[in-house]
C-alpha cells in the first residue's frame, strides 16, 4: 500500500519498501504468506461460531391405539384432495388476476 511518504508499506508485516516491485515481491514471499495464514487463523479463532439456522423439528405423535388400514387410506386420500383443491384454487386465483390485468391494459 502506498503511503504518504512515497514508499510502499505492508501493514500486515510492518515492513517498508522503496518501490512497487519490492512490495509486490514481498507480497508473494514466504514471510507475508505466513503472516496472512496466521492472521486468518487468529481471525477464525476470535470470531464467534455462527449459529446454525433454526430448523423446525417435526415430531410425530404416537397414538395410544392402532388405526385400521382403511382409516389411514381415507386420511391419506383426504390429504391429497385438500392438496389438489388448494392448488386448483390457487390456479383459479392466479388466472383471475391475470385476466383482470389483461383487461386493464
N, CA, C and O atoms as a MOPAC input file, in Angstrom:
PM7 MOZYME 1SCF
protein

 N      0.84700 1    -1.17300 1     0.00000 1
 C      0.00000 1     0.00000 1     0.00000 1
 C      0.89500 1     1.24000 1     0.00000 1
 O      1.86800 1     1.32500 1     0.75000 1
 N      0.55700 1     2.16000 1    -0.82600 1
 C      1.33500 1     3.38700 1    -0.97200 1
 C      1.04600 1     4.29900 1     0.21900 1
 O     -0.11500 1     4.54800 1     0.54300 1
 N      2.09400 1     4.79700 1     0.86900 1
 C      1.86100 1     5.70700 1     1.99900 1
 C      2.17800 1     7.15000 1     1.61600 1
 O      2.57100 1     7.42600 1     0.48300 1
 N      2.00700 1     8.05200 1     2.55000 1
 C      2.17000 1     9.47700 1     2.26200 1
 C      3.62500 1     9.89000 1     2.03400 1
 O      3.88300 1    10.98500 1     1.53600 1
 N      4.56700 1     9.03600 1     2.38900 1
 C      5.98400 1     9.35200 1     2.21100 1
 C      6.49700 1     8.95000 1     0.83000 1
 O      7.63500 1     9.25800 1     0.47500 1
 N      5.66600 1     8.26800 1     0.05800 1
 C      6.08100 1     7.86500 1    -1.27900 1
 C      6.63500 1     6.45100 1    -1.32200 1
 O      6.98600 1     5.96300 1    -2.39600 1
 N      6.72000 1     5.79300 1    -0.19700 1
 C      7.18400 1     4.40200 1    -0.19700 1
 C      5.99000 1     3.47300 1    -0.02900 1
 O      4.86300 1     3.91600 1     0.19300 1
 N      6.25400 1     2.20100 1    -0.13700 1
 C      5.19600 1     1.19800 1    -0.03700 1
 C      5.32200 1     0.50100 1     1.31400 1
 O      6.41700 1     0.16000 1     1.76200 1
 N      4.16900 1     0.30100 1     1.94800 1
 C      4.14900 1    -0.22300 1     3.29900 1
 C      3.22600 1    -1.43300 1     3.36500 1
 O      2.10300 1    -1.39900 1     2.86100 1
 N      3.70800 1    -2.49500 1     3.99000 1
 C      2.86700 1    -3.66600 1     4.25400 1
 C      2.44100 1    -3.56400 1     5.71000 1
 O      3.24800 1    -3.75100 1     6.62200 1
 N      1.17200 1    -3.26600 1     5.91500 1
 C      0.68900 1    -3.08100 1     7.28000 1
 C      0.57700 1    -4.40200 1     8.02800 1
 O      0.60500 1    -4.42400 1     9.25900 1
 N      0.45400 1    -5.48700 1     7.30400 1
 C      0.37200 1    -6.79200 1     7.93800 1
 C      1.71300 1    -7.18800 1     8.54600 1
 O      1.77600 1    -7.64400 1     9.68700 1
 N      2.77200 1    -7.01200 1     7.78400 1
 C      4.10700 1    -7.42300 1     8.23600 1
 C      4.89400 1    -6.26500 1     8.85400 1
 O      5.97600 1    -6.46800 1     9.40600 1
 N      4.34300 1    -5.04500 1     8.75700 1
 C      5.01200 1    -3.84200 1     9.26100 1
 C      6.36800 1    -3.63200 1     8.59500 1
 O      7.37600 1    -3.40000 1     9.26300 1
 N      6.37500 1    -3.71600 1     7.27000 1
 C      7.61200 1    -3.50500 1     6.51900 1
 C      7.43400 1    -2.34700 1     5.55400 1
 O      6.32300 1    -2.08000 1     5.09500 1
 N      8.54200 1    -1.64900 1     5.24000 1
 C      8.56700 1    -0.56200 1     4.26900 1
 C      9.37300 1    -0.99500 1     3.05500 1
 O     10.39400 1    -1.67000 1     3.18700 1
 N      8.90900 1    -0.60300 1     1.86400 1
 C      9.58400 1    -0.96800 1     0.61800 1
 C      9.76000 1     0.28300 1    -0.22200 1
 O      8.87400 1     1.13400 1    -0.28900 1
 N     10.93200 1     0.38300 1    -0.87000 1
 C     11.26800 1     1.58600 1    -1.62300 1
 C     10.48900 1     1.72900 1    -2.91400 1
 O     10.18600 1     2.84700 1    -3.32900 1
 N     10.16000 1     0.62000 1    -3.55700 1
 C      9.43600 1     0.71700 1    -4.83300 1
 C      8.36500 1    -0.37200 1    -4.90800 1
 O      8.30000 1    -1.27700 1    -4.07600 1
 N      7.54500 1    -0.24700 1    -5.92300 1
 C      6.41600 1    -1.15200 1    -6.06400 1
 C      6.86100 1    -2.58400 1    -6.34100 1
 O      6.22300 1    -3.53600 1    -5.89100 1
 N      7.94500 1    -2.73100 1    -7.07300 1
 C      8.46100 1    -4.07700 1    -7.38400 1
 C      8.84800 1    -4.84000 1    -6.13700 1
 O      8.52800 1    -6.02100 1    -5.99900 1
 N      9.54600 1    -4.16000 1    -5.21300 1
 C      9.92400 1    -4.81400 1    -3.96400 1
 C      8.68600 1    -5.17000 1    -3.13500 1
 O      8.62000 1    -6.23300 1    -2.51700 1
 N      7.72100 1    -4.26900 1    -3.13700 1
 C      6.48900 1    -4.52400 1    -2.38900 1
 C      5.75900 1    -5.73800 1    -2.95900 1
 O      5.30400 1    -6.59900 1    -2.20600 1
 N      5.64700 1    -5.81000 1    -4.28700 1
 C      4.97400 1    -6.95100 1    -4.90900 1
 C      5.72500 1    -8.24400 1    -4.67100 1
 O      5.11300 1    -9.29400 1    -4.47100 1
 N      7.04700 1    -8.17600 1    -4.69000 1
 C      7.84500 1    -9.36800 1    -4.40000 1
 C      7.61400 1    -9.81200 1    -2.95700 1
 O      7.54000 1   -11.00500 1    -2.66500 1
 N      7.50200 1    -8.82800 1    -2.06000 1
 C      7.26100 1    -9.15300 1    -0.65200 1
 C      5.90600 1    -9.83900 1    -0.47200 1
 O      5.78900 1   -10.79800 1     0.29100 1
 N      4.87200 1    -9.34100 1    -1.18200 1
 C      3.54500 1    -9.93200 1    -1.00500 1
 C      3.49000 1   -11.37600 1    -1.51000 1
 O      2.62100 1   -12.14400 1    -1.09900 1
 N      4.41200 1   -11.74300 1    -2.39600 1
 C      4.48300 1   -13.12800 1    -2.87800 1
 C      5.42000 1   -13.98300 1    -2.04300 1
 O      5.50700 1   -15.19600 1    -2.23500 1
 N      6.12100 1   -13.34300 1    -1.11500 1
 C      7.15200 1   -14.03800 1    -0.34300 1
 C      6.62000 1   -14.87100 1     0.80300 1
 O      5.43900 1   -14.82900 1     1.14500 1
 N      7.54000 1   -15.63400 1     1.38500 1
 C      7.19400 1   -16.58800 1     2.43900 1
 C      6.73500 1   -15.88500 1     3.71100 1
 O      5.75600 1   -16.30500 1     4.32900 1
 N      7.43000 1   -14.81800 1     4.11000 1
 C      7.09500 1   -14.11900 1     5.36100 1
 C      5.66400 1   -13.56000 1     5.28300 1
 O      4.88600 1   -13.71900 1     6.22300 1
 N      5.32500 1   -12.91700 1     4.17800 1
 C      3.99900 1   -12.32200 1     4.02800 1
 C      2.92200 1   -13.40500 1     3.99700 1
 O      1.87800 1   -13.26100 1     4.63200 1
 N      3.17000 1   -14.47700 1     3.27000 1
 C      2.18600 1   -15.56800 1     3.18900 1
 C      1.97700 1   -16.21200 1     4.55400 1
 O      0.85200 1   -16.57000 1     4.90500 1
 N      3.05700 1   -16.36300 1     5.32900 1
 C      2.94200 1   -16.91700 1     6.68600 1
 C      2.11100 1   -15.99400 1     7.56300 1
 O      1.25200 1   -16.45300 1     8.31600 1
 N      2.36700 1   -14.69000 1     7.46500 1
 C      1.60100 1   -13.73800 1     8.26500 1
 C      0.12900 1   -13.71300 1     7.86200 1
 O     -0.74100 1   -13.53300 1     8.71500 1
 N     -0.15900 1   -13.89300 1     6.56800 1
 C     -1.54800 1   -13.97800 1     6.11600 1
 C     -2.24800 1   -15.18300 1     6.74900 1
 O     -3.38000 1   -15.07900 1     7.22000 1
 N     -1.56200 1   -16.32100 1     6.75300 1
 C     -2.15000 1   -17.53300 1     7.33000 1
 C     -2.37700 1   -17.36000 1     8.83300 1
 O     -3.41300 1   -17.76500 1     9.35900 1
 N     -1.40900 1   -16.75900 1     9.51800 1
 C     -1.55600 1   -16.53900 1    10.96000 1
 C     -2.72500 1   -15.60100 1    11.24200 1
 O     -3.50700 1   -15.83200 1    12.16400 1
 N     -2.83800 1   -14.54600 1    10.44600 1
 C     -3.94000 1   -13.60000 1    10.62700 1
 C     -5.29500 1   -14.24800 1    10.40300 1
 O     -6.24300 1   -13.99300 1    11.14700 1
 N     -5.38700 1   -15.08300 1     9.38300 1
 C     -6.64700 1   -15.76600 1     9.10000 1
 C     -7.00700 1   -16.72900 1    10.22000 1
 O     -8.17200 1   -16.83100 1    10.60500 1
 N     -5.99700 1   -17.44500 1    10.75200 1
 C     -6.25100 1   -18.37300 1    11.84800 1
 C     -6.69500 1   -17.61800 1    13.10600 1
 O     -7.60000 1   -18.05700 1    13.81400 1
 N     -6.05700 1   -16.49500 1    13.37000 1
 C     -6.40700 1   -15.68800 1    14.54900 1
 C     -7.82800 1   -15.14700 1    14.41800 1
 O     -8.59800 1   -15.14800 1    15.37800 1
 N     -8.15900 1   -14.69000 1    13.22200 1
 C     -9.49500 1   -14.13200 1    12.98800 1
 C    -10.56300 1   -15.22100 1    13.13900 1
 O    -11.63200 1   -14.97800 1    13.69800 1
 N    -10.26400 1   -16.40700 1    12.63900 1
 C    -11.22100 1   -17.50700 1    12.75600 1
 C    -11.39400 1   -17.92800 1    14.21200 1
 O    -12.49200 1   -18.29900 1    14.62700 1
 N    -10.33100 1   -17.87300 1    14.97200 1
 C    -10.40000 1   -18.27200 1    16.36900 1
 C    -11.17400 1   -17.24600 1    17.19600 1
 O    -11.94300 1   -17.61400 1    18.08400 1
 N    -10.97200 1   -15.95800 1    16.90200 1
 C    -11.62300 1   -14.90100 1    17.67000 1
 C    -13.09300 1   -14.72800 1    17.29700 1
 O    -13.90200 1   -14.32200 1    18.13000 1
 N    -13.43600 1   -15.03200 1    16.06000 1
 C    -14.81600 1   -14.84200 1    15.61300 1
 C    -15.70800 1   -15.87400 1    16.29000 1
 O    -15.35000 1   -17.05000 1    16.36500 1
 N    -16.86300 1   -15.44500 1    16.78000 1
 C    -17.76900 1   -16.41100 1    17.40100 1
 C    -18.31900 1   -17.36200 1    16.34400 1
 O    -18.49500 1   -16.99900 1    15.18100 1
 N    -18.57900 1   -18.55900 1    16.77300 1
 C    -19.11600 1   -19.54900 1    15.84900 1
 C    -20.50300 1   -19.11200 1    15.40200 1
 O    -21.32800 1   -18.70600 1    16.22000 1
 N    -20.75300 1   -19.19700 1    14.10900 1
 C    -22.04000 1   -18.80300 1    13.57100 1
 C    -23.08400 1   -19.84500 1    13.95300 1
 O    -22.88100 1   -21.03600 1    13.72100 1
 N    -24.19000 1   -19.41300 1    14.53100 1
 C    -25.22000 1   -20.39200 1    14.88100 1
 C    -25.86800 1   -20.95500 1    13.62700 1
 O    -26.04000 1   -20.25900 1    12.62600 1
 N    -26.21600 1   -22.20400 1    13.70500 1
 C    -26.88100 1   -22.84700 1    12.58300 1
 C    -28.30000 1   -22.31600 1    12.48100 1
 O    -28.91600 1   -22.01200 1    13.50200 1
 N    -28.82600 1   -22.19900 1    11.28300 1
 C    -30.20800 1   -21.72800 1    11.15300 1
 C    -31.15200 1   -22.69100 1    11.85900 1
 O    -30.99000 1   -23.91000 1    11.80100 1
 N    -32.14000 1   -22.10900 1    12.52600 1
 C    -33.07400 1   -22.91600 1    13.29900 1
 C    -33.98900 1   -23.67900 1    12.35600 1
 O    -34.67600 1   -23.09000 1    11.52100 1
 N    -33.98500 1   -24.98300 1    12.50000 1
 C    -34.86800 1   -25.81000 1    11.69900 1
 C    -35.96800 1   -26.33700 1    12.60300 1
 O    -35.72100 1   -26.79700 1    13.71800 1
 N    -37.17000 1   -26.25800 1    12.09800 1
 C    -38.28000 1   -26.77200 1    12.88200 1
 C    -38.21200 1   -28.28100 1    12.91600 1
 O    -38.02500 1   -28.93800 1    11.89200 1
 N    -38.36700 1   -28.81500 1    14.10700 1
 C    -38.37200 1   -30.26100 1    14.24200 1
 C    -39.80200 1   -30.74700 1    14.12600 1
 O    -40.70900 1   -30.24500 1    14.78900 1
 N    -39.97500 1   -31.71400 1    13.28400 1
 C    -41.29400 1   -32.30000 1    13.11300 1
 C    -41.29700 1   -33.59800 1    13.88600 1
 O    -40.52800 1   -34.51500 1    13.60000 1
 N    -42.16800 1   -33.65900 1    14.86200 1
 C    -42.27300 1   -34.88800 1    15.64500 1
 C    -43.65600 1   -35.47500 1    15.42800 1
 O    -44.66800 1   -34.77400 1    15.44500 1
 N    -43.66400 1   -36.73300 1    15.23200 1
 C    -44.92800 1   -37.42500 1    15.05100 1
 C    -45.38900 1   -37.93800 1    16.40600 1
 O    -44.64900 1   -38.58900 1    17.14300 1
 N    -46.61900 1   -37.62300 1    16.69500 1
 C    -47.17600 1   -38.10000 1    17.95500 1
 C    -47.61900 1   -39.53300 1    17.79200 1
 O    -48.26400 1   -39.88900 1    16.80600 1
 N    -47.27300 1   -40.34300 1    18.75400 1
 C    -47.74500 1   -41.71700 1    18.70900 1
 C    -49.14200 1   -41.76200 1    19.30900 1
 O    -49.40600 1   -41.20700 1    20.37600 1
 N    -50.00500 1   -42.42300 1    18.60700 1
 C    -51.36000 1   -42.57700 1    19.10500 1
 C    -51.38700 1   -43.74000 1    20.08900 1
 O    -50.59500 1   -44.67700 1    19.98700 1
 N    -52.28400 1   -43.66900 1    21.01500 1
 C    -52.39800 1   -44.73100 1    22.01100 1
 C    -53.03900 1   -45.98700 1    21.45300 1
 O    -53.14900 1   -46.99600 1    22.15100 1
 N    -53.46400 1   -45.92900 1    20.19300 1
 C    -54.10300 1   -47.08900 1    19.59300 1
 C    -53.68100 1   -47.19100 1    18.13700 1
 O    -53.16700 1   -46.23400 1    17.55700 1
 N    -53.89800 1   -48.33200 1    17.56700 1
 C    -53.58000 1   -48.53000 1    16.16000 1
 C    -54.79700 1   -48.21000 1    15.31400 1
 O    -55.91000 1   -48.63500 1    15.62400 1
 N    -54.58000 1   -47.45900 1    14.24400 1
 C    -55.67900 1   -47.16600 1    13.33600 1
 C    -55.80100 1   -48.29300 1    12.33200 1
 O    -54.79900 1   -48.80600 1    11.83400 1
 N    -57.01000 1   -48.66800 1    12.04300 1
 C    -57.18100 1   -49.67800 1    10.99200 1
 C    -56.71800 1   -49.12000 1     9.64700 1
 O    -56.78200 1   -47.91000 1     9.42900 1
 N    -56.26600 1   -49.95700 1     8.77200 1
 C    -55.72500 1   -49.55700 1     7.48900 1
 C    -56.70500 1   -48.73300 1     6.64500 1
 O    -56.28700 1   -47.75400 1     6.02900 1
 N    -57.99300 1   -49.09400 1     6.59500 1
 C    -58.90600 1   -48.28900 1     5.76800 1
 C    -58.98000 1   -46.83000 1     6.23300 1
 O    -59.09300 1   -45.92500 1     5.40600 1
 N    -58.91900 1   -46.59800 1     7.53000 1
 C    -58.97100 1   -45.22000 1     8.02800 1
 C    -57.72900 1   -44.45600 1     7.57800 1
 O    -57.82700 1   -43.28700 1     7.20600 1
 N    -56.56400 1   -45.10000 1     7.60700 1
 C    -55.33900 1   -44.45300 1     7.12700 1
 C    -55.45300 1   -44.09900 1     5.65100 1
 O    -55.02700 1   -43.02600 1     5.22300 1
 N    -56.03000 1   -45.01300 1     4.87900 1
 C    -56.19200 1   -44.73600 1     3.45800 1
 C    -57.13600 1   -43.56200 1     3.23700 1
 O    -56.90600 1   -42.73400 1     2.35500 1
 N    -58.19300 1   -43.48900 1     4.03200 1
 C    -59.13000 1   -42.37400 1     3.91000 1
 C    -58.43400 1   -41.06700 1     4.26000 1
 O    -58.61100 1   -40.06700 1     3.56500 1
 N    -57.63700 1   -41.06400 1     5.34100 1
 C    -56.91700 1   -39.85400 1     5.73300 1
 C    -55.95300 1   -39.41600 1     4.64100 1
 O    -55.87900 1   -38.23000 1     4.31900 1
 N    -55.22300 1   -40.34800 1     4.07700 1
 C    -54.29000 1   -40.01100 1     3.00100 1
 C    -55.03200 1   -39.46100 1     1.78300 1
 O    -54.56600 1   -38.51800 1     1.14400 1
 N    -56.18400 1   -40.05100 1     1.46300 1
 C    -56.98200 1   -39.54700 1     0.34500 1
 C    -57.47900 1   -38.14100 1     0.62100 1
 O    -57.49200 1   -37.30200 1    -0.27900 1
 N    -57.89200 1   -37.86800 1     1.86600 1
 C    -58.34900 1   -36.53000 1     2.22200 1
 C    -57.22500 1   -35.51800 1     2.08700 1
 O    -57.43800 1   -34.40300 1     1.61100 1
 N    -56.02500 1   -35.90900 1     2.50700 1
 C    -54.87200 1   -35.01200 1     2.36900 1
 C    -54.62500 1   -34.68800 1     0.90000 1
 O    -54.36000 1   -33.53800 1     0.54700 1
 N    -54.71200 1   -35.70200 1     0.04900 1
 C    -54.48100 1   -35.49800 1    -1.37300 1
 C    -55.56100 1   -34.59400 1    -1.96000 1
 O    -55.26100 1   -33.71100 1    -2.76500 1
 N    -56.81300 1   -34.80900 1    -1.56300 1
 C    -57.90700 1   -33.97300 1    -2.05700 1
 C    -57.69200 1   -32.53200 1    -1.60900 1
 O    -57.89000 1   -31.60300 1    -2.39200 1
 N    -57.29000 1   -32.33900 1    -0.35800 1
 C    -57.04900 1   -30.98600 1     0.14800 1
 C    -55.92900 1   -30.31500 1    -0.63000 1
 O    -56.01800 1   -29.13000 1    -0.95100 1
 N    -54.87500 1   -31.06300 1    -0.93600 1
 C    -53.74500 1   -30.50300 1    -1.68800 1
 C    -54.18500 1   -30.11000 1    -3.09400 1
 O    -53.89100 1   -29.01200 1    -3.56700 1
 N    -54.89500 1   -31.02600 1    -3.75400 1
 C    -55.33100 1   -30.75800 1    -5.12900 1
 C    -56.29300 1   -29.58300 1    -5.14300 1
 O    -56.21800 1   -28.73100 1    -6.02900 1
 N    -57.19900 1   -29.52900 1    -4.16800 1
 C    -58.16600 1   -28.44200 1    -4.10400 1
 C    -57.46500 1   -27.11000 1    -3.89400 1
 O    -57.79900 1   -26.11800 1    -4.54300 1
 N    -56.49200 1   -27.08700 1    -2.98500 1
 C    -55.79800 1   -25.83200 1    -2.71000 1
 C    -55.01200 1   -25.36500 1    -3.93100 1
 O    -54.96700 1   -24.16800 1    -4.21400 1
 N    -54.39200 1   -26.29400 1    -4.65700 1
 C    -53.64900 1   -25.88000 1    -5.84800 1
 C    -54.59400 1   -25.42500 1    -6.95000 1
 O    -54.27400 1   -24.51300 1    -7.71100 1
 N    -55.77200 1   -26.06900 1    -7.03500 1
 C    -56.74300 1   -25.64200 1    -8.04100 1
 C    -57.26000 1   -24.24700 1    -7.71500 1
 O    -57.41600 1   -23.41500 1    -8.61000 1
 N    -57.52500 1   -23.98800 1    -6.43900 1
 C    -57.99100 1   -22.66000 1    -6.04500 1
 C    -56.91500 1   -21.61800 1    -6.32300 1
 O    -57.20800 1   -20.50700 1    -6.76300 1
 N    -55.67500 1   -21.98900 1    -6.06300 1
 C    -54.57500 1   -21.07100 1    -6.33700 1
 C    -54.47800 1   -20.78300 1    -7.83400 1
 O    -54.28800 1   -19.63700 1    -8.24200 1
 N    -54.60900 1   -21.82000 1    -8.64100 1
 C    -54.57000 1   -21.63000 1   -10.09300 1
 C    -55.70500 1   -20.73100 1   -10.57000 1
 O    -55.50800 1   -19.87000 1   -11.42700 1
 N    -56.89600 1   -20.93700 1   -10.00600 1
 C    -58.02700 1   -20.09500 1   -10.39200 1
 C    -57.77800 1   -18.64400 1   -10.01600 1
 O    -58.07500 1   -17.73400 1   -10.79000 1
 N    -57.23100 1   -18.43400 1    -8.82300 1
 C    -56.96100 1   -17.06900 1    -8.37200 1
 C    -55.93300 1   -16.40400 1    -9.27300 1
 O    -56.08100 1   -15.23500 1    -9.63100 1
 N    -54.90600 1   -17.13000 1    -9.63800 1
 C    -53.85800 1   -16.56300 1   -10.49300 1
 C    -54.41600 1   -16.22900 1   -11.86700 1
 O    -54.12700 1   -15.16500 1   -12.41300 1
 N    -55.21100 1   -17.12500 1   -12.42500 1
 C    -55.77000 1   -16.84000 1   -13.75200 1
 C    -56.72300 1   -15.65400 1   -13.69400 1
 O    -56.77100 1   -14.85400 1   -14.62800 1
 N    -57.48400 1   -15.53000 1   -12.60300 1
 C    -58.39000 1   -14.39000 1   -12.47000 1
 C    -57.60100 1   -13.09100 1   -12.39500 1
 O    -57.98200 1   -12.10000 1   -13.01800 1
 N    -56.51300 1   -13.08500 1   -11.64300 1
 C    -55.67100 1   -11.89100 1   -11.53800 1
 C    -55.08600 1   -11.53500 1   -12.89700 1
 O    -55.05300 1   -10.36600 1   -13.28300 1
 N    -54.62700 1   -12.54700 1   -13.61600 1
 C    -54.06600 1   -12.29300 1   -14.93600 1
 C    -55.11500 1   -11.74200 1   -15.89100 1
 O    -54.82500 1   -10.84500 1   -16.68300 1
 N    -56.33000 1   -12.27300 1   -15.82000 1
 C    -57.39300 1   -11.78600 1   -16.69200 1
 C    -57.71800 1   -10.32800 1   -16.38200 1
 O    -57.91300 1    -9.52800 1   -17.29700 1
 N    -57.77800 1    -9.97700 1   -15.09200 1
 C    -58.06700 1    -8.60700 1   -14.70700 1
 C    -56.95600 1    -7.68000 1   -15.20000 1
 O    -57.22700 1    -6.58500 1   -15.69300 1
 N    -55.70100 1    -8.12400 1   -15.06300 1
 C    -54.58100 1    -7.31100 1   -15.51800 1
 C    -54.59300 1    -7.14300 1   -17.03800 1
 O    -54.23800 1    -6.07900 1   -17.54500 1
 N    -54.99100 1    -8.16900 1   -17.75600 1
 C    -55.02900 1    -8.08100 1   -19.21100 1
 C    -56.15200 1    -7.14500 1   -19.65900 1
 O    -55.99600 1    -6.41900 1   -20.64100 1
 N    -57.27400 1    -7.15700 1   -18.95200 1
 C    -58.38600 1    -6.26300 1   -19.30100 1
 C    -58.04800 1    -4.82400 1   -19.03300 1
 O    -58.50900 1    -3.93600 1   -19.75000 1
 N    -57.24100 1    -4.56600 1   -17.99800 1
 C    -56.86600 1    -3.19800 1   -17.66600 1
 C    -55.94600 1    -2.57800 1   -18.71800 1
 O    -55.94400 1    -1.36200 1   -18.91100 1
 N    -55.17400 1    -3.41100 1   -19.38700 1
 C    -54.20200 1    -2.84700 1   -20.34700 1
 C    -54.77100 1    -2.70700 1   -21.71400 1
 O    -54.08100 1    -2.25000 1   -22.62600 1

